[in-house]
Amino acid sequence: LSGGQQQRVAIARALAMEPQVMLFDEPTSALDPELREEVLRVMRQLAEEGLTMIVVTHEMQFARDIADRILFFDDGLVVESGPPDRIFSNPQHERTREFLSKVATR
């Protein structure tokens, strides 16, 4: 199976247990762009269906689009948290601003 197929199978297996919350740790990090989009599409659908998800990601546009709340971590600590619009449009912490300026195009 390809990386994207493996991710989808893992998601399907997890959903079979009817979880209240799903955790994702960089689910697209090792995928090529086409497979990346497939996995993000599945995750968007889960969000639209109301599944609670905790997602560790560098996919900033995806996070901005689907998150109810963003937590930005640095060295294992929460540096900033809040609604996506505020975090992305008006970050309060210098470290958050620095990170977002470097990944703005992702």
C-alpha positions in Angstrom: 0.0 0.0 0.0 1.1 3.5 -0.7 1.6 6.0 2.2 -1.7 7.6 1.6 -3.5 4.3 1.4 -1.8 3.2 4.6 -3.1 6.4 6.3 -6.6 5.9 5.0 -6.6 2.3 6.3 -5.3 3.4 9.7 -8.1 6.0 9.8 -10.7 3.5 8.8 -9.5 1.0 11.5 -9.6 3.7 14.1 -13.1 4.7 13.1 -14.3 1.1 13.3 -13.9 1.5 17.1 -16.3 4.5 17.1 -14.0 6.8 18.9 -15.2 10.0 20.5 -11.8 11.7 19.7 -9.1 10.9 17.1 -5.5 11.9 17.5 -3.4 12.6 14.4 0.4 13.2 14.6 1.6 14.7 11.3 -0.7 12.5 9.2 0.6 14.0 5.9 4.3 14.4 6.7 5.6 11.5 4.6 3.1 11.8 1.7 3.5 13.0 -1.8 1.2 16.0 -2.7 -1.5 13.9 -4.4 -1.8 11.5 -1.5 -1.5 14.4 1.0 -4.7 15.9 -0.5 -6.6 12.6 -0.3 -5.8 12.3 3.5 -6.7 15.9 4.1 -10.0 15.4 2.3 -10.8 12.4 4.5 -9.9 14.4 7.6 -12.0 17.4 6.4 -15.0 15.1 6.0 -14.5 13.7 9.5 -14.5 17.3 10.9 -17.6 18.1 8.9 -19.3 15.1 10.4 -18.5 16.5 13.9 -15.7 14.1 15.0 -13.5 15.7 17.6 -9.9 15.5 16.4 -6.6 16.6 17.9 -4.1 17.1 15.1 -0.4 17.8 15.2 0.4 19.4 11.8 2.4 21.8 9.8 -0.5 22.0 7.3 -1.4 25.6 8.3 -4.2 26.2 5.8 -5.8 22.9 6.7 -5.6 23.8 10.4 -7.0 27.3 9.8 -9.9 25.8 7.8 -11.0 23.1 10.1 -9.9 23.9 13.6 -12.1 25.4 16.3 -9.0 26.1 18.4 -5.3 26.3 17.6 -2.6 25.6 20.2 0.9 26.6 19.2 3.7 24.7 21.0 7.3 25.5 21.3 9.8 23.3 23.1 6.9 21.2 24.5 5.0 24.1 26.0 1.8 25.9 24.8 3.0 29.3 23.8 -0.3 30.5 22.4 -3.9 29.3 22.0 -7.1 30.7 20.6 -9.4 30.7 17.6 -7.8 30.2 14.2 -8.7 33.6 12.9 -6.9 35.3 15.8 -3.9 33.0 15.8 -3.3 33.4 12.1 -4.3 37.0 11.7 -3.1 38.5 15.0 -0.7 36.2 16.9 0.1 37.6 20.3 3.4 35.8 21.0 6.6 36.6 19.1 7.4 32.9 18.6 4.1 32.3 17.0 4.6 35.3 14.6 8.1 34.0 13.8 6.9 30.5 13.0 3.9 31.7 10.9 6.1 34.0 8.9 8.3 31.1 7.9 5.4 28.7 6.9 2.9 31.2 5.5 3.0 29.6 2.0 2.4 26.0 3.2 
